[in-house]
């Protein structure tokens, strides 16, 4: 755990190496993964800007190296370099758009569409084109991770993934998922 929702927002982190996940938790203990981020991404920027408590929990999925900037150092630098705010505003706008996409998927897509959307999110972050339109997700992910990203039960994800494997839409080798038919997954993930 890097920080939890409600913790003091005293700065932000840049991922130099490794992998982090942003999650929200229900009072009953359910988890929804909002995003999985790798090198170059920033976490904690909302609290750095407004000083409010953290809005999500952030966990290391694997060993990670992070850079940290305190809120005080950010504000002092930004006072001398106001163009920094334009960059931060662009970053925040991008995050809002990503959250809008997630809200649309959770609200309007059927279960298969939500699972497809989650798989495409992982492919966008960690996918490698291995030819013939195939995308290998170079990160071992569990069915429970896809379920937490899609906001559906793990049992439903298992049923959906097994159906897709039988239909040769995806495959799984040594714990890695491969999207065999990207067009079909994109079709399922669209409204």
C-alpha positions, 0 to 999 in steps of 0.5 A, a space after each residue: 500500500 502506497 497510500 489509502 483513500 482518506 490519507 493526507 494529500 501531501 505530494 505525488 509520485 512518478 512511477 520510474 519502474 514497476 506497476 501500481 493499481 488505483 482502487 476504491 473499496 466498498 464498506 463491505 470490502 469489495 474492490 474496484 480497480 480504476 486503473 493500472 499504471 506503469 513507468 512514466 505515470 503519476 499518482 497522487 496529483 489531485 491531492 498535490 493540487 488541492 491539498 484534500 485527502 487522497 481519493 483512492 488507494 494505490 498499491 504496488 502490484 510489483 516492485 516499483 521505484 518511485 520519485 516523490 515531490 511534496 505539495 510544498 515543493 510543487 507549489 513553490 516551483 509552480 509559482 515560479 513556472 506557471 506554465 506547469 499548471 497547464 501541464 497539470 490541467 492536461 493531465 487531470 483532463 486526461 484522467 477525467 476522460 478515462 474515468 468517464 470511459 469507465 463510468 460508461 462501461 460500468 453503466 451501459 455495457 453488458 457483462 461481456 462488454 465490461 470484461 472486454 473493456 477491462 481487457 482492452 485497458 490492460 492491453 493499452 497499458 501492457 499490450 504488445 503487438 505480436 503480429 497478425 493483429 494479436 495483442 499479448 498482455 505482458 503482465 500476468 493478470 488474474 481473473 479477479 483483477 479483470 473482475 475488479 476492473 470490470 465491476 463484475 463477479 469473478 465467476 462471471 469473468 471466468 465464464 466469459 474468458 473461457 467462452 472467449 478462449 473456446 471461440 479463439 477470441 483470446 488465448 492464455 499461455 503461462 499466465 499471460 492473456 493474448 487478444 487473438 481477435 482485437 476487432 471482436 474484443 473492441 466490438 464487445 467493448 463498444 456501445 
